[in-house]
Amino acid sequence: MNLNPYLLSGGPVDPDARRFGAVVHAAFLLLLGGALARFLLRHPGEPRTPWIIALSITLAALHLLGRTGTRDDRDRGGVRLAAVVAVWMVLVVLAPSFAWCAVPLLYTGLRTLPTRAALALVAVLTAFVVAAQLRLAAAVDPNLLLAPPAVAALATAVFLRAERQSDRQRALIDDLVRTRRELAASERRAGTLAERQRLSMEIHDTLAQGLSSQRMLLQAADRIWESDPGKARTHVRSAGSVAEHNLTEARRFVHDLAPADLARGGDLPAALRALAGREADDFLTVRVRVDGGGRSPHLPDRVQSSLLRVAQGALANVREHADATEVTLTLTLLDDEAVLDITDDGHGFDPASTAPTGTRGHGLPAMRARLRQLGGTLTVESAPGEGTVVSAAVPLEHRR
């Protein structure tokens, strides 16, 4: 949108456009003052002198009043511009030396009027300038006939081209701003979906699995309460221990902290041993093996947390579906990869046809999604009657 010097907005204005408008106004007033001074010096005391002075003051006042208009007052601003041009024409007829005030009027018209109207105004201004110069010349000079139209055409072409480039740049900026807004909205939506997925996995790997273990222990205690009260009470105490750990996980989950076993200051091997101690009972033996491979067992926090969650999910599946008596957690630390294998001696299943998570639907998919965020993979090897091996691998070369 062009900045009209007769219609300055009350809102924010482009500083460059404001400065250009100020230059145009200053140039007009300087040319007007110079033309008036020249006339008074060369034609003192003529009958037309009072009219020249009055018209010059009127023209300056109209020009200055045009600066106070608002963008909402376009019609009145157009009338002011027409009045300025009309008074200028009268002055040129009375005194040709005022012709050079046409230069700032040319730029004012180009910035104020639609293109066709502005071109018509440029033609009128140029004609008056040519006529004025011929009146001032002692003889006919072809240069006076050709130079003003050529200069006016060149100035108009340069100005219109600059305006078109400015419009294109403004359109590109608008597109860029709109694209950035759309990208920000898309990123917010993606972030929301990722956070929902993360929350679902966290809830499944902590609260849901803990509640499932408690239910199974309490059901086992209920079945043998009459026949073996001692073992039943052991199951109840185990359920209480799981509930206490689950409560700790829930509190840390609310505060978005690391898994409880890792938050206590331990590393992944220690956390796996603590998990094995909670999951083991009279019916299930859980062992942990660590193969450091000649490197430090320290891993990035996200890798430790994800592998621990995978171990928790796999053990929950073993308890609920495998009917196993022994599980081995093997952590292998290589130079460029950390691998966690969970091996059980349960009845197994066919990975190609049936998922061991039953109707819960979050076990293996949740593990894969969690590892995928780290560039890792999950592999399941099993067959009916042959047990199951769940292997989680996470690359380390870019995460040290």
Secondary structure, 3 states (H helix, E strand, C coil): CCCCCCCCCCCCCCHHHHHHHHHHHHHHHHHHHHHHHHHHHHCCCCCCHHHHHHHHHHHHHHHHHHCCCCCCCHHHHHHHHHHHHHHHHHHHHHCHHHHHHHHHHHHHHHHHCCHHHHHHHHHHHHHHHHHHHHHHCCCCCHHHHHHHHHHHHHHHHHHHHHHHHHHHHHHHHHHHHHHHHHHHHHHHHHHHHHHHHHHHHHHHHHHHHHHHHHHHHHHHHHHCCCCCHHHHHHHHHHHHHHHHHHHHHHHHHHCCCCCHHHHCCCCHHHHHHHHHHHHCCCCCEEEEEEECCCCCCCCCHHHHHHHHHHHHHHHHHHHHHHCCCEEEEEEEECCCEEEEEEEECCCCCCCCCCCCCCCCCCHHHHHHHHHHCCCCEEEEEECCCCCEEEEEEEECCCCC
